[in-house]
Amino acid sequence: MAGGQPVQDTCQTGNISMYSTPRNISISGGTHTLVNGSSYTLHNVTTDRQWIKDLQNHTAPGAFHNSGERYDAPKCHPDTRVAVIKDIMDWVRDPNRVEQFLWIYGPAGSGKSSIAQTIAELCEAEGILASDYFFSRTAPGRNRETNLIATLACQLITTIPRICVYMEAAINRDPLIFSRSLSLQLDSLILDPLNQLVASSHGSPSQDKPYPFLVIIDGLDECGKPESQRYILSSIYSALQKSAAQLVFIIASRPEQVIRDTFNGDLHSRTRSLVLDDKYLPHDDIWVCLESKFLEIRQKHPLAKYLPSDWPSSSDISYLVSKASGQFIYVSTVMKFIESPRDRPTDRLKIIRNASPPGNNVPFAELDELYKLILGSIEPSKLEQVLDIFALILTCAELDNTFLLLHGMEIVEEFLGCQDGDLTLLLSDLHSIVYIRNSGQLSLFHASLGDFFRDRNRSGDYFIDMGAYAIKLIKICAGHIVRTLEARSTNFFIIYSKSQLTVSLEISPKIHVVDSRGFFFASKAFVQLFTLANHDETLLRELSFFPIDLFIISAYPTFEMYEYFPLLLEWIHDQDIELHRVYNAHYNKFLRQRVLRWTDENRGSPAQYSVLTALTLKVKHDSESVVSFFLRKLHDAEPWGYMIPYRLALRDDFFSNSGANTDLSGTEDCICRLIKIASEPDESGRRWVDTSKYVQLAKLLFEMYKLMGFSPLDVKPGHECAEDVEDEMIGLELLSTTLDLIPNEPSLVEYLMDGDVRVLVRYGDPESKRIHPLAGSYIQEYQRSQIVPEAMNTKVVTEVMNTKVVTEAINTKVVPEAMDTKVVTEAMNTKVVPEAMNTKVVTETMNTKVVPEAVNTKAVPEAMNTKVVPKRRRRFWH
């Protein structure tokens, strides 16, 4: 090593052309000269060529990270997977690490092999990669464990050349070493030679530099059967326990059960686990990767010059990112399809987005083969049960009803009628496509897996007919509902213990306590599933015997029945008109009884029924907007108004789960039914919406102005919140329409003439542009209705304030004659003004009072064009 010249170790060996990138090796005739750089020194050793030949015969050259067989090996795209690569490299470089294993796991297609390839290249460049092995289920020689140790040992000849002396001795001592157990092979071919190498280096400064120490094994789940995977891990663990060699292992795989159990068992204390989940923001990396791939297509595709510069759109990329679900294999598959030179990339992207038929193209062939490979591990006798589980997961996701799945496998098993532990057994080998959390919650890793199951052409034997399964699930739900109702009689108090969901509905004094973990899901899913169900005669027959009346009573408070029950009615209507009539009648009867009970319960709060009254008005805003208006305004109002309630019972009683949320999507059908009930006396009896209800509504709207107004007082014009502007429009429209329906109501005029009301209304309407004119106009119209018409230009009754006194008797109203004017006498049933001198008889018309009452000292203005308004009121309303 003096002068920096390398020391050579001449080993007579056979051909070693299996190395794709041999380092520090030169070949001269039948002699191999292993040359180590300035880091190591070797002594001249004459070797027998047979040992390397034997080693070569038991290796899988294609398993190396840089082998010719893997020339197009997947690796991380630049500027992606930065965080996860950093975490891995930090662990590799940490001299104080306590673990010997780093287990990288994730679902199928999550990019494990790409990460392993990238790590191998980085560590090779840093001189710390000892050897690696990339399993492949479809590559002969790389799909079994028999050649694993020999392949790892073979690479050490190039990465740690000095070990060949000790490796040769081991092979010569036991020519059958390659048929021994993996643990013994690892110990004899790798660990013992490393220990001897370290021992021989002590005291030699030139040989004290640490040797490469990292071993990477990728795709362990693709090695043979599960027993082989367990065998590999236990053999490595057993050998390392007896050795002082400082090797560390990175093992990447899917989270299959046998691998999970092994790492969580004996290897647990020596293993660090790294899961490829959303923590590492795969969606962001996928976006970057897609943008780069599309840019490459626009630059290099044969039709590149015909591609728009803004293709694809952001919505196209967003769609692909969503479909990928964090799985890079989807991206790889899709981009290989789109970039094909045999077609237009724009047309192929449309096929991916289902915007055009695929024709003879098979865009997801690679992805489909992966899914079929994984599903192929299912025992044929259990396939139907497993597909039922997948169908349930897909159905829950499609209906946005994941309640059952979120509460663990035990509830799912109970719901499906399985034995305890059945789901654990059925899904044990499918953890690469099914995400099972520690709590037992179920979900799919891949959004594209659902597309695979729904497409018969893609899935073949694994096809799931969602319409047929919906019928099957409806019958399961109906069974749960019927059994639960039978256990309760007609009264119940449901306590859902798992989620602390408590719902009560008292029909009679007797109360039952029932643990109904599946009832919530069954009730909601029962009505939702009809949006997916095919036509089925057997289902119709079963529905004719279903206790729909008891079901509505029991299920309505537990979920948004108002939104989903119309879907059930629509499906039945298309199948059986008579059955639809029966179901519809039961639903209307229930709502009618609920309205009657609701109005009785809210007698002390006029605002409650006023909301329902407002819905009967014919206004341009839809019913949903009107209800949302009251939800927002009554929810925000201060409770010191005598009519403003603390809560809006209409929301709680009819739209049970909306809570403080003003989104009432799906309530249209229920609101229409409530309006019909409230508007027809035959439906609602004494509780129907009459004039008194509209007066209450008008007072409520005025009251809301009194307390807060519809817009903040300090908001500058042009800067109003859109919601406030909309509320103001709805409020004014409701108020105007209500006042038009109840003209000349004395009780409302009296309410508006109250001094406190006038002041507070003006405070809520500071610029006198909104409610102020409505109130003033209503009072003026009322006053006009009290006018005595003029007869022949002669004033029959002059102003009280200046001349005559109008006196009202208890039963007879008389205007005594003043000066030379004759008496105007009104009889009980006949009101006549006799002609005096040149004055004609003035007869009261149908709705016109001749003389207003004198009790309130209301002036009677001149007929024709003269209006008399007291000055105090004129200042306020004008």
ABEGO torsion letter per residue (X at the ends): XBGGBBBBBBBBBBBAAABABBBGBBBBEABBBBBBBAABBBBBBBBBAAAAAAAAAABBAAABAABAAAAABBBBBBGBGAAAAAAAAAAAABAABABABBBBBBBBGAGAAAAAAAAAAAAAAAGABABBBBBBAABBGAABAAAAAAAAAAAAAAABAAAAAAAAAAAAABAAAAABBAAAAAAAAAAAAAAAAAAAABGBAAAABBBBABBBBBGAAABEBAAAAAAAAAAAAAAAAABABBBBBBBBBBBBAAAAAAAABAAAAABBBBBBBAAAGAAAAAAAAAAAAAAAAAAABAAAAABBAAOBBAAAAAAAAAAAGGBAAAAAAAAAAAABAABBAAAAAAAAAGABBAEABBAAAAAAAAAAAAAAABBAAAAAAAAAAAAAAAAAAAAGBAAAAAAEAAAAAAAAGBBBGAAAAAAAAAAAABBBBAAGBBBBABAAAAAAAABAAAAEAABBBAAAAAAAAAAAAAAAAAAAAAAAEABBBBBBAAAGBBBBBBABABBBBBBBAAAAAAAAAAAAAAAABBBBAAAAAAAAABBAAAAAAAAAAABBAAAAAAAAAAAAAAABAAAAAAAAAAAAAAAAAAAAAAAAAAAABAAAAAAAAAAABBBABBAAAAAAAAAAAAAABBAABAABBABBAAAAAABAAAEABABABGAAAAAAAAAAAAABAAAAEAABBBAAAAAAAAAAAAAAAAAAEABBAABBBGABBAAAAAAAAAAAAAAAAAAAABBGBAAAAAAAABAAAAAAAAAABAAGABAAAAAAAAAAAAAAAABBBBBGGBBABBBAAAABBBBBBAABBBBBBBEABBBBBBBAABBBBBBBEABBBBBBBAABBABBBAAAGBBBBBBEABBBBBAAAAAAAX
